[in-house]
Amino acid sequence: MGSASVVGVLALQGDVVEHLRAFTQLDVQAVAVKTRAELDAVDALVVPGGESTTVIRLLDRFELAEPLRARVKEGMPFWGTCMGLILAAADVAGLEQKTLGLIDVTVRRNAFGRQFASAEVPLVIPALGEQPFPAIFIRAPWIERAGPGVEVLATYGGHGVFVRQRNVMGTAFHPELTSDPRVHAYFMRMLSERANVAA
């Protein structure tokens, strides 16, 4: 694919190495992000899976939450996978949980069941082409409400699992755990769109 842009992967928890590897396979420069300086140096950010209440506390502790919000409001592409989607959501159903409020959706944690209920399913995602995507769900959330500005790119079990609102996207599943690069490539197209607008 080739790109002069640098994608950051938040390296506080989750499948950091797997995301870095996926971008590297697309010939995209990707780096781990743990500090404000590292955040300032990237053109886009991915937040991988993990435990959402822990990560929001760590973002506050490392003084990353507000700079991250500011960068996204300025147009930086953001992608949250599983926990990252929860972190990006406007709110969490049934819980008083702090989020970053980056995308106008309500999510429900562990909606598809706990670890034993994890599964890989062939997910139809028209934006990625006709071939179903091998979506891996692990203690996954689902989207209970999507605001009018949110595009639902895929559903599973009657609920949204892949959404986008302008420069923010979220997946309830884990594309980084597959060998299929299409979701990572879609994110890079978002970054290219931003670069073209800024040019």
PyMOL commands that place a pseudoatom at each C-alpha (Angstrom):
pseudoatom trace, name=CA, resn=MET, resi=1, chain=A, elem=C, hetatm=0, pos=[0.000, 0.000, 0.000]
pseudoatom trace, name=CA, resn=GLY, resi=2, chain=A, elem=C, hetatm=0, pos=[2.783, 2.410, 0.928]
pseudoatom trace, name=CA, resn=SER, resi=3, chain=A, elem=C, hetatm=0, pos=[2.200, 5.576, 2.920]
pseudoatom trace, name=CA, resn=ALA, resi=4, chain=A, elem=C, hetatm=0, pos=[4.174, 8.437, 4.394]
pseudoatom trace, name=CA, resn=SER, resi=5, chain=A, elem=C, hetatm=0, pos=[1.679, 8.606, 7.255]
pseudoatom trace, name=CA, resn=VAL, resi=6, chain=A, elem=C, hetatm=0, pos=[2.382, 7.093, 10.667]
pseudoatom trace, name=CA, resn=VAL, resi=7, chain=A, elem=C, hetatm=0, pos=[-0.307, 5.135, 12.499]
pseudoatom trace, name=CA, resn=GLY, resi=8, chain=A, elem=C, hetatm=0, pos=[-0.111, 4.881, 16.267]
pseudoatom trace, name=CA, resn=VAL, resi=9, chain=A, elem=C, hetatm=0, pos=[-1.421, 1.971, 18.326]
pseudoatom trace, name=CA, resn=LEU, resi=10, chain=A, elem=C, hetatm=0, pos=[-2.213, 2.830, 21.940]
pseudoatom trace, name=CA, resn=ALA, resi=11, chain=A, elem=C, hetatm=0, pos=[0.070, 0.529, 23.921]
pseudoatom trace, name=CA, resn=LEU, resi=12, chain=A, elem=C, hetatm=0, pos=[-1.523, 0.482, 27.374]
pseudoatom trace, name=CA, resn=GLN, resi=13, chain=A, elem=C, hetatm=0, pos=[-3.306, -2.887, 26.968]
pseudoatom trace, name=CA, resn=GLY, resi=14, chain=A, elem=C, hetatm=0, pos=[-4.508, -5.315, 24.325]
pseudoatom trace, name=CA, resn=ASP, resi=15, chain=A, elem=C, hetatm=0, pos=[-3.422, -6.605, 20.920]
pseudoatom trace, name=CA, resn=VAL, resi=16, chain=A, elem=C, hetatm=0, pos=[-0.799, -3.963, 20.233]
pseudoatom trace, name=CA, resn=VAL, resi=17, chain=A, elem=C, hetatm=0, pos=[1.699, -6.220, 18.463]
pseudoatom trace, name=CA, resn=GLU, resi=18, chain=A, elem=C, hetatm=0, pos=[-1.015, -7.760, 16.296]
pseudoatom trace, name=CA, resn=HIS, resi=19, chain=A, elem=C, hetatm=0, pos=[-2.195, -4.354, 15.059]
pseudoatom trace, name=CA, resn=LEU, resi=20, chain=A, elem=C, hetatm=0, pos=[1.373, -3.225, 14.398]
pseudoatom trace, name=CA, resn=ARG, resi=21, chain=A, elem=C, hetatm=0, pos=[1.988, -6.400, 12.417]
pseudoatom trace, name=CA, resn=ALA, resi=22, chain=A, elem=C, hetatm=0, pos=[-1.176, -5.929, 10.348]
pseudoatom trace, name=CA, resn=PHE, resi=23, chain=A, elem=C, hetatm=0, pos=[-0.199, -2.403, 9.349]
pseudoatom trace, name=CA, resn=THR, resi=24, chain=A, elem=C, hetatm=0, pos=[3.359, -3.493, 8.572]
pseudoatom trace, name=CA, resn=GLN, resi=25, chain=A, elem=C, hetatm=0, pos=[1.954, -6.105, 6.181]
pseudoatom trace, name=CA, resn=LEU, resi=26, chain=A, elem=C, hetatm=0, pos=[0.237, -3.231, 4.355]
pseudoatom trace, name=CA, resn=ASP, resi=27, chain=A, elem=C, hetatm=0, pos=[3.572, -1.377, 4.143]
pseudoatom trace, name=CA, resn=VAL, resi=28, chain=A, elem=C, hetatm=0, pos=[2.311, 1.238, 6.596]
pseudoatom trace, name=CA, resn=GLN, resi=29, chain=A, elem=C, hetatm=0, pos=[4.574, 2.675, 9.282]
pseudoatom trace, name=CA, resn=ALA, resi=30, chain=A, elem=C, hetatm=0, pos=[2.989, 1.915, 12.667]
pseudoatom trace, name=CA, resn=VAL, resi=31, chain=A, elem=C, hetatm=0, pos=[4.322, 2.659, 16.141]
pseudoatom trace, name=CA, resn=ALA, resi=32, chain=A, elem=C, hetatm=0, pos=[3.317, 2.024, 19.737]
pseudoatom trace, name=CA, resn=VAL, resi=33, chain=A, elem=C, hetatm=0, pos=[1.964, 5.063, 21.610]
pseudoatom trace, name=CA, resn=LYS, resi=34, chain=A, elem=C, hetatm=0, pos=[2.331, 5.479, 25.372]
pseudoatom trace, name=CA, resn=THR, resi=35, chain=A, elem=C, hetatm=0, pos=[3.222, 9.138, 25.845]
pseudoatom trace, name=CA, resn=ARG, resi=36, chain=A, elem=C, hetatm=0, pos=[1.966, 12.578, 24.819]
pseudoatom trace, name=CA, resn=ALA, resi=37, chain=A, elem=C, hetatm=0, pos=[4.991, 13.075, 22.585]
pseudoatom trace, name=CA, resn=GLU, resi=38, chain=A, elem=C, hetatm=0, pos=[4.312, 9.789, 20.808]
pseudoatom trace, name=CA, resn=LEU, resi=39, chain=A, elem=C, hetatm=0, pos=[0.644, 10.728, 20.362]
pseudoatom trace, name=CA, resn=ASP, resi=40, chain=A, elem=C, hetatm=0, pos=[1.614, 14.096, 18.908]
pseudoatom trace, name=CA, resn=ALA, resi=41, chain=A, elem=C, hetatm=0, pos=[3.885, 12.363, 16.377]
pseudoatom trace, name=CA, resn=VAL, resi=42, chain=A, elem=C, hetatm=0, pos=[1.269, 10.119, 14.727]
pseudoatom trace, name=CA, resn=ASP, resi=43, chain=A, elem=C, hetatm=0, pos=[-1.305, 10.843, 12.023]
pseudoatom trace, name=CA, resn=ALA, resi=44, chain=A, elem=C, hetatm=0, pos=[-3.924, 8.335, 13.204]
pseudoatom trace, name=CA, resn=LEU, resi=45, chain=A, elem=C, hetatm=0, pos=[-4.564, 6.225, 16.285]
pseudoatom trace, name=CA, resn=VAL, resi=46, chain=A, elem=C, hetatm=0, pos=[-5.853, 2.719, 16.951]
pseudoatom trace, name=CA, resn=VAL, resi=47, chain=A, elem=C, hetatm=0, pos=[-7.050, 1.675, 20.400]
pseudoatom trace, name=CA, resn=PRO, resi=48, chain=A, elem=C, hetatm=0, pos=[-7.000, -2.133, 20.726]
pseudoatom trace, name=CA, resn=GLY, resi=49, chain=A, elem=C, hetatm=0, pos=[-8.933, -4.446, 23.030]
pseudoatom trace, name=CA, resn=GLY, resi=50, chain=A, elem=C, hetatm=0, pos=[-8.468, -4.589, 26.783]
pseudoatom trace, name=CA, resn=GLU, resi=51, chain=A, elem=C, hetatm=0, pos=[-10.431, -3.507, 29.852]
pseudoatom trace, name=CA, resn=SER, resi=52, chain=A, elem=C, hetatm=0, pos=[-12.133, -0.172, 29.256]
pseudoatom trace, name=CA, resn=THR, resi=53, chain=A, elem=C, hetatm=0, pos=[-12.323, 1.148, 32.827]
pseudoatom trace, name=CA, resn=THR, resi=54, chain=A, elem=C, hetatm=0, pos=[-8.620, 0.390, 33.338]
pseudoatom trace, name=CA, resn=VAL, resi=55, chain=A, elem=C, hetatm=0, pos=[-7.570, 2.070, 30.093]
pseudoatom trace, name=CA, resn=ILE, resi=56, chain=A, elem=C, hetatm=0, pos=[-9.595, 5.239, 30.704]
pseudoatom trace, name=CA, resn=ARG, resi=57, chain=A, elem=C, hetatm=0, pos=[-7.864, 5.550, 34.097]
pseudoatom trace, name=CA, resn=LEU, resi=58, chain=A, elem=C, hetatm=0, pos=[-4.472, 5.055, 32.475]
pseudoatom trace, name=CA, resn=LEU, resi=59, chain=A, elem=C, hetatm=0, pos=[-5.261, 7.672, 29.826]
pseudoatom trace, name=CA, resn=ASP, resi=60, chain=A, elem=C, hetatm=0, pos=[-6.050, 10.138, 32.595]
pseudoatom trace, name=CA, resn=ARG, resi=61, chain=A, elem=C, hetatm=0, pos=[-2.970, 9.151, 34.601]
pseudoatom trace, name=CA, resn=PHE, resi=62, chain=A, elem=C, hetatm=0, pos=[-0.668, 9.666, 31.629]
pseudoatom trace, name=CA, resn=GLU, resi=63, chain=A, elem=C, hetatm=0, pos=[-2.514, 12.877, 30.653]
pseudoatom trace, name=CA, resn=LEU, resi=64, chain=A, elem=C, hetatm=0, pos=[-3.465, 11.463, 27.264]
pseudoatom trace, name=CA, resn=ALA, resi=65, chain=A, elem=C, hetatm=0, pos=[-7.275, 11.631, 27.345]
pseudoatom trace, name=CA, resn=GLU, resi=66, chain=A, elem=C, hetatm=0, pos=[-7.718, 15.332, 26.619]
pseudoatom trace, name=CA, resn=PRO, resi=67, chain=A, elem=C, hetatm=0, pos=[-4.958, 15.563, 23.971]
pseudoatom trace, name=CA, resn=LEU, resi=68, chain=A, elem=C, hetatm=0, pos=[-6.458, 12.487, 22.293]
pseudoatom trace, name=CA, resn=ARG, resi=69, chain=A, elem=C, hetatm=0, pos=[-9.934, 14.061, 22.251]
pseudoatom trace, name=CA, resn=ALA, resi=70, chain=A, elem=C, hetatm=0, pos=[-8.487, 17.269, 20.849]
pseudoatom trace, name=CA, resn=ARG, resi=71, chain=A, elem=C, hetatm=0, pos=[-6.636, 15.489, 18.039]
pseudoatom trace, name=CA, resn=VAL, resi=72, chain=A, elem=C, hetatm=0, pos=[-9.763, 13.569, 17.035]
pseudoatom trace, name=CA, resn=LYS, resi=73, chain=A, elem=C, hetatm=0, pos=[-11.865, 16.743, 17.051]
pseudoatom trace, name=CA, resn=GLU, resi=74, chain=A, elem=C, hetatm=0, pos=[-9.249, 18.277, 14.756]
pseudoatom trace, name=CA, resn=GLY, resi=75, chain=A, elem=C, hetatm=0, pos=[-9.809, 15.380, 12.341]
pseudoatom trace, name=CA, resn=MET, resi=76, chain=A, elem=C, hetatm=0, pos=[-7.238, 12.739, 13.274]
pseudoatom trace, name=CA, resn=PRO, resi=77, chain=A, elem=C, hetatm=0, pos=[-8.558, 9.303, 12.234]
pseudoatom trace, name=CA, resn=PHE, resi=78, chain=A, elem=C, hetatm=0, pos=[-9.350, 7.068, 15.216]
pseudoatom trace, name=CA, resn=TRP, resi=79, chain=A, elem=C, hetatm=0, pos=[-10.231, 3.374, 15.293]
pseudoatom trace, name=CA, resn=GLY, resi=80, chain=A, elem=C, hetatm=0, pos=[-11.348, 1.505, 18.379]
pseudoatom trace, name=CA, resn=THR, resi=81, chain=A, elem=C, hetatm=0, pos=[-11.477, -2.302, 18.372]
pseudoatom trace, name=CA, resn=CYS, resi=82, chain=A, elem=C, hetatm=0, pos=[-13.673, -4.038, 20.978]
pseudoatom trace, name=CA, resn=MET, resi=83, chain=A, elem=C, hetatm=0, pos=[-12.664, -2.178, 24.163]
pseudoatom trace, name=CA, resn=GLY, resi=84, chain=A, elem=C, hetatm=0, pos=[-11.515, 0.703, 21.973]
pseudoatom trace, name=CA, resn=LEU, resi=85, chain=A, elem=C, hetatm=0, pos=[-15.069, 0.990, 20.620]
pseudoatom trace, name=CA, resn=ILE, resi=86, chain=A, elem=C, hetatm=0, pos=[-16.408, 1.140, 24.190]
pseudoatom trace, name=CA, resn=LEU, resi=87, chain=A, elem=C, hetatm=0, pos=[-13.866, 3.834, 25.012]
pseudoatom trace, name=CA, resn=ALA, resi=88, chain=A, elem=C, hetatm=0, pos=[-14.889, 5.890, 21.962]
pseudoatom trace, name=CA, resn=ALA, resi=89, chain=A, elem=C, hetatm=0, pos=[-18.656, 5.604, 22.531]
pseudoatom trace, name=CA, resn=ALA, resi=90, chain=A, elem=C, hetatm=0, pos=[-20.890, 8.381, 23.800]
pseudoatom trace, name=CA, resn=ASP, resi=91, chain=A, elem=C, hetatm=0, pos=[-22.152, 6.122, 26.581]
pseudoatom trace, name=CA, resn=VAL, resi=92, chain=A, elem=C, hetatm=0, pos=[-22.350, 2.551, 27.860]
pseudoatom trace, name=CA, resn=ALA, resi=93, chain=A, elem=C, hetatm=0, pos=[-25.764, 0.943, 28.334]
pseudoatom trace, name=CA, resn=GLY, resi=94, chain=A, elem=C, hetatm=0, pos=[-26.642, 0.171, 31.946]
pseudoatom trace, name=CA, resn=LEU, resi=95, chain=A, elem=C, hetatm=0, pos=[-23.417, 1.620, 33.359]
pseudoatom trace, name=CA, resn=GLU, resi=96, chain=A, elem=C, hetatm=0, pos=[-22.184, 4.973, 34.605]
pseudoatom trace, name=CA, resn=GLN, resi=97, chain=A, elem=C, hetatm=0, pos=[-18.870, 4.559, 32.812]
pseudoatom trace, name=CA, resn=LYS, resi=98, chain=A, elem=C, hetatm=0, pos=[-16.560, 7.322, 31.671]
pseudoatom trace, name=CA, resn=THR, resi=99, chain=A, elem=C, hetatm=0, pos=[-15.759, 7.306, 27.949]
pseudoatom trace, name=CA, resn=LEU, resi=100, chain=A, elem=C, hetatm=0, pos=[-14.016, 9.582, 25.476]
pseudoatom trace, name=CA, resn=GLY, resi=101, chain=A, elem=C, hetatm=0, pos=[-17.293, 10.433, 23.713]
pseudoatom trace, name=CA, resn=LEU, resi=102, chain=A, elem=C, hetatm=0, pos=[-15.825, 10.398, 20.207]
pseudoatom trace, name=CA, resn=ILE, resi=103, chain=A, elem=C, hetatm=0, pos=[-18.677, 8.692, 18.314]
pseudoatom trace, name=CA, resn=ASP, resi=104, chain=A, elem=C, hetatm=0, pos=[-22.437, 9.034, 18.807]
pseudoatom trace, name=CA, resn=VAL, resi=105, chain=A, elem=C, hetatm=0, pos=[-23.258, 5.452, 19.778]
pseudoatom trace, name=CA, resn=THR, resi=106, chain=A, elem=C, hetatm=0, pos=[-24.399, 3.618, 22.883]
pseudoatom trace, name=CA, resn=VAL, resi=107, chain=A, elem=C, hetatm=0, pos=[-22.629, 0.303, 23.424]
pseudoatom trace, name=CA, resn=ARG, resi=108, chain=A, elem=C, hetatm=0, pos=[-23.328, -2.645, 25.712]
pseudoatom trace, name=CA, resn=ARG, resi=109, chain=A, elem=C, hetatm=0, pos=[-20.308, -4.370, 27.222]
pseudoatom trace, name=CA, resn=ASN, resi=110, chain=A, elem=C, hetatm=0, pos=[-19.876, -8.162, 26.911]
pseudoatom trace, name=CA, resn=ALA, resi=111, chain=A, elem=C, hetatm=0, pos=[-23.113, -8.207, 24.915]
pseudoatom trace, name=CA, resn=PHE, resi=112, chain=A, elem=C, hetatm=0, pos=[-22.328, -11.396, 23.028]
pseudoatom trace, name=CA, resn=GLY, resi=113, chain=A, elem=C, hetatm=0, pos=[-21.419, -13.299, 26.186]
pseudoatom trace, name=CA, resn=ARG, resi=114, chain=A, elem=C, hetatm=0, pos=[-18.248, -13.895, 28.143]
pseudoatom trace, name=CA, resn=GLN, resi=115, chain=A, elem=C, hetatm=0, pos=[-15.048, -15.557, 27.017]
pseudoatom trace, name=CA, resn=PHE, resi=116, chain=A, elem=C, hetatm=0, pos=[-16.585, -18.994, 26.420]
pseudoatom trace, name=CA, resn=ALA, resi=117, chain=A, elem=C, hetatm=0, pos=[-19.041, -17.425, 23.946]
pseudoatom trace, name=CA, resn=SER, resi=118, chain=A, elem=C, hetatm=0, pos=[-16.279, -16.051, 21.709]
pseudoatom trace, name=CA, resn=ALA, resi=119, chain=A, elem=C, hetatm=0, pos=[-16.582, -16.997, 18.056]
pseudoatom trace, name=CA, resn=GLU, resi=120, chain=A, elem=C, hetatm=0, pos=[-15.398, -16.352, 14.525]
pseudoatom trace, name=CA, resn=VAL, resi=121, chain=A, elem=C, hetatm=0, pos=[-18.216, -15.562, 12.100]
pseudoatom trace, name=CA, resn=PRO, resi=122, chain=A, elem=C, hetatm=0, pos=[-18.292, -14.740, 8.376]
pseudoatom trace, name=CA, resn=LEU, resi=123, chain=A, elem=C, hetatm=0, pos=[-19.434, -11.122, 8.532]
pseudoatom trace, name=CA, resn=VAL, resi=124, chain=A, elem=C, hetatm=0, pos=[-20.923, -9.381, 5.517]
pseudoatom trace, name=CA, resn=ILE, resi=125, chain=A, elem=C, hetatm=0, pos=[-19.359, -5.919, 5.197]
pseudoatom trace, name=CA, resn=PRO, resi=126, chain=A, elem=C, hetatm=0, pos=[-20.382, -4.328, 1.877]
pseudoatom trace, name=CA, resn=ALA, resi=127, chain=A, elem=C, hetatm=0, pos=[-17.749, -1.578, 2.225]
pseudoatom trace, name=CA, resn=LEU, resi=128, chain=A, elem=C, hetatm=0, pos=[-15.059, -4.288, 2.063]
pseudoatom trace, name=CA, resn=GLY, resi=129, chain=A, elem=C, hetatm=0, pos=[-16.425, -6.175, -0.940]
pseudoatom trace, name=CA, resn=GLU, resi=130, chain=A, elem=C, hetatm=0, pos=[-18.466, -9.313, -1.530]
pseudoatom trace, name=CA, resn=GLN, resi=131, chain=A, elem=C, hetatm=0, pos=[-16.244, -11.752, 0.381]
pseudoatom trace, name=CA, resn=PRO, resi=132, chain=A, elem=C, hetatm=0, pos=[-17.384, -12.112, 4.029]
pseudoatom trace, name=CA, resn=PHE, resi=133, chain=A, elem=C, hetatm=0, pos=[-14.874, -10.988, 6.645]
pseudoatom trace, name=CA, resn=PRO, resi=134, chain=A, elem=C, hetatm=0, pos=[-13.706, -13.561, 9.262]
pseudoatom trace, name=CA, resn=ALA, resi=135, chain=A, elem=C, hetatm=0, pos=[-14.785, -11.500, 12.276]
pseudoatom trace, name=CA, resn=ILE, resi=136, chain=A, elem=C, hetatm=0, pos=[-13.476, -12.693, 15.652]
pseudoatom trace, name=CA, resn=PHE, resi=137, chain=A, elem=C, hetatm=0, pos=[-15.675, -11.701, 18.597]
pseudoatom trace, name=CA, resn=ILE, resi=138, chain=A, elem=C, hetatm=0, pos=[-14.157, -11.999, 22.098]
pseudoatom trace, name=CA, resn=ARG, resi=139, chain=A, elem=C, hetatm=0, pos=[-16.325, -10.793, 24.997]
pseudoatom trace, name=CA, resn=ALA, resi=140, chain=A, elem=C, hetatm=0, pos=[-17.533, -8.296, 22.444]
pseudoatom trace, name=CA, resn=PRO, resi=141, chain=A, elem=C, hetatm=0, pos=[-19.768, -5.275, 22.848]
pseudoatom trace, name=CA, resn=TRP, resi=142, chain=A, elem=C, hetatm=0, pos=[-22.585, -4.433, 20.491]
pseudoatom trace, name=CA, resn=ILE, resi=143, chain=A, elem=C, hetatm=0, pos=[-24.112, -1.117, 19.498]
pseudoatom trace, name=CA, resn=GLU, resi=144, chain=A, elem=C, hetatm=0, pos=[-27.562, -0.496, 20.940]
pseudoatom trace, name=CA, resn=ARG, resi=145, chain=A, elem=C, hetatm=0, pos=[-27.995, 3.009, 19.525]
pseudoatom trace, name=CA, resn=ALA, resi=146, chain=A, elem=C, hetatm=0, pos=[-26.382, 4.810, 16.614]
pseudoatom trace, name=CA, resn=GLY, resi=147, chain=A, elem=C, hetatm=0, pos=[-26.909, 8.537, 16.185]
pseudoatom trace, name=CA, resn=PRO, resi=148, chain=A, elem=C, hetatm=0, pos=[-28.038, 10.084, 12.884]
pseudoatom trace, name=CA, resn=GLY, resi=149, chain=A, elem=C, hetatm=0, pos=[-24.481, 10.904, 11.834]
pseudoatom trace, name=CA, resn=VAL, resi=150, chain=A, elem=C, hetatm=0, pos=[-23.226, 7.340, 12.323]
pseudoatom trace, name=CA, resn=GLU, resi=151, chain=A, elem=C, hetatm=0, pos=[-22.840, 4.931, 9.408]
pseudoatom trace, name=CA, resn=VAL, resi=152, chain=A, elem=C, hetatm=0, pos=[-23.435, 1.297, 10.407]
pseudoatom trace, name=CA, resn=LEU, resi=153, chain=A, elem=C, hetatm=0, pos=[-21.103, -0.694, 8.144]
pseudoatom trace, name=CA, resn=ALA, resi=154, chain=A, elem=C, hetatm=0, pos=[-21.945, -4.163, 9.495]
pseudoatom trace, name=CA, resn=THR, resi=155, chain=A, elem=C, hetatm=0, pos=[-24.384, -5.863, 11.852]
pseudoatom trace, name=CA, resn=TYR, resi=156, chain=A, elem=C, hetatm=0, pos=[-24.373, -9.194, 13.654]
pseudoatom trace, name=CA, resn=GLY, resi=157, chain=A, elem=C, hetatm=0, pos=[-27.234, -10.672, 15.638]
pseudoatom trace, name=CA, resn=GLY, resi=158, chain=A, elem=C, hetatm=0, pos=[-29.347, -7.638, 14.831]
pseudoatom trace, name=CA, resn=HIS, resi=159, chain=A, elem=C, hetatm=0, pos=[-26.895, -5.138, 16.303]
pseudoatom trace, name=CA, resn=GLY, resi=160, chain=A, elem=C, hetatm=0, pos=[-24.256, -2.858, 14.835]
pseudoatom trace, name=CA, resn=VAL, resi=161, chain=A, elem=C, hetatm=0, pos=[-20.695, -4.168, 15.129]
pseudoatom trace, name=CA, resn=PHE, resi=162, chain=A, elem=C, hetatm=0, pos=[-18.803, -1.908, 12.675]
pseudoatom trace, name=CA, resn=VAL, resi=163, chain=A, elem=C, hetatm=0, pos=[-19.528, 1.816, 12.627]
pseudoatom trace, name=CA, resn=ARG, resi=164, chain=A, elem=C, hetatm=0, pos=[-18.062, 5.051, 11.347]
pseudoatom trace, name=CA, resn=GLN, resi=165, chain=A, elem=C, hetatm=0, pos=[-18.765, 8.706, 12.047]
pseudoatom trace, name=CA, resn=ARG, resi=166, chain=A, elem=C, hetatm=0, pos=[-16.570, 11.007, 9.989]
pseudoatom trace, name=CA, resn=ASN, resi=167, chain=A, elem=C, hetatm=0, pos=[-12.971, 10.335, 11.129]
pseudoatom trace, name=CA, resn=VAL, resi=168, chain=A, elem=C, hetatm=0, pos=[-13.893, 7.859, 13.905]
pseudoatom trace, name=CA, resn=MET, resi=169, chain=A, elem=C, hetatm=0, pos=[-14.571, 4.165, 13.374]
pseudoatom trace, name=CA, resn=GLY, resi=170, chain=A, elem=C, hetatm=0, pos=[-15.198, 1.267, 15.705]
pseudoatom trace, name=CA, resn=THR, resi=171, chain=A, elem=C, hetatm=0, pos=[-15.325, -2.501, 15.408]
pseudoatom trace, name=CA, resn=ALA, resi=172, chain=A, elem=C, hetatm=0, pos=[-16.768, -4.820, 18.045]
pseudoatom trace, name=CA, resn=PHE, resi=173, chain=A, elem=C, hetatm=0, pos=[-14.599, -7.610, 16.633]
pseudoatom trace, name=CA, resn=HIS, resi=174, chain=A, elem=C, hetatm=0, pos=[-10.827, -8.074, 16.295]
pseudoatom trace, name=CA, resn=PRO, resi=175, chain=A, elem=C, hetatm=0, pos=[-9.543, -7.733, 12.705]
pseudoatom trace, name=CA, resn=GLU, resi=176, chain=A, elem=C, hetatm=0, pos=[-5.955, -7.772, 13.983]
pseudoatom trace, name=CA, resn=LEU, resi=177, chain=A, elem=C, hetatm=0, pos=[-6.332, -11.451, 14.957]
pseudoatom trace, name=CA, resn=THR, resi=178, chain=A, elem=C, hetatm=0, pos=[-7.027, -12.514, 11.362]
pseudoatom trace, name=CA, resn=SER, resi=179, chain=A, elem=C, hetatm=0, pos=[-4.847, -12.646, 8.262]
pseudoatom trace, name=CA, resn=ASP, resi=180, chain=A, elem=C, hetatm=0, pos=[-7.411, -10.572, 6.352]
pseudoatom trace, name=CA, resn=PRO, resi=181, chain=A, elem=C, hetatm=0, pos=[-6.084, -6.987, 5.979]
pseudoatom trace, name=CA, resn=ARG, resi=182, chain=A, elem=C, hetatm=0, pos=[-9.246, -5.346, 4.642]
pseudoatom trace, name=CA, resn=VAL, resi=183, chain=A, elem=C, hetatm=0, pos=[-10.384, -3.508, 7.773]
pseudoatom trace, name=CA, resn=HIS, resi=184, chain=A, elem=C, hetatm=0, pos=[-6.893, -2.112, 8.341]
pseudoatom trace, name=CA, resn=ALA, resi=185, chain=A, elem=C, hetatm=0, pos=[-6.822, -1.083, 4.665]
pseudoatom trace, name=CA, resn=TYR, resi=186, chain=A, elem=C, hetatm=0, pos=[-10.214, 0.609, 5.090]
pseudoatom trace, name=CA, resn=PHE, resi=187, chain=A, elem=C, hetatm=0, pos=[-8.801, 2.612, 8.000]
pseudoatom trace, name=CA, resn=MET, resi=188, chain=A, elem=C, hetatm=0, pos=[-5.885, 3.675, 5.834]
pseudoatom trace, name=CA, resn=ARG, resi=189, chain=A, elem=C, hetatm=0, pos=[-8.354, 4.901, 3.210]
pseudoatom trace, name=CA, resn=MET, resi=190, chain=A, elem=C, hetatm=0, pos=[-9.881, 7.088, 5.935]
pseudoatom trace, name=CA, resn=LEU, resi=191, chain=A, elem=C, hetatm=0, pos=[-6.451, 8.516, 6.601]
pseudoatom trace, name=CA, resn=SER, resi=192, chain=A, elem=C, hetatm=0, pos=[-5.909, 9.117, 2.867]
pseudoatom trace, name=CA, resn=GLU, resi=193, chain=A, elem=C, hetatm=0, pos=[-9.265, 10.922, 2.677]
pseudoatom trace, name=CA, resn=ARG, resi=194, chain=A, elem=C, hetatm=0, pos=[-8.140, 13.246, 5.472]
pseudoatom trace, name=CA, resn=ALA, resi=195, chain=A, elem=C, hetatm=0, pos=[-4.817, 13.883, 3.760]
pseudoatom trace, name=CA, resn=ASN, resi=196, chain=A, elem=C, hetatm=0, pos=[-6.572, 14.725, 0.474]
pseudoatom trace, name=CA, resn=VAL, resi=197, chain=A, elem=C, hetatm=0, pos=[-8.914, 17.178, 2.219]
pseudoatom trace, name=CA, resn=ALA, resi=198, chain=A, elem=C, hetatm=0, pos=[-5.998, 18.857, 3.981]
pseudoatom trace, name=CA, resn=ALA, resi=199, chain=A, elem=C, hetatm=0, pos=[-3.954, 19.117, 0.781]
for i in range(1, 199): cmd.bond("trace and resi %d" % i, "trace and resi %d" % (i + 1))
show_as sticks, trace
zoom trace
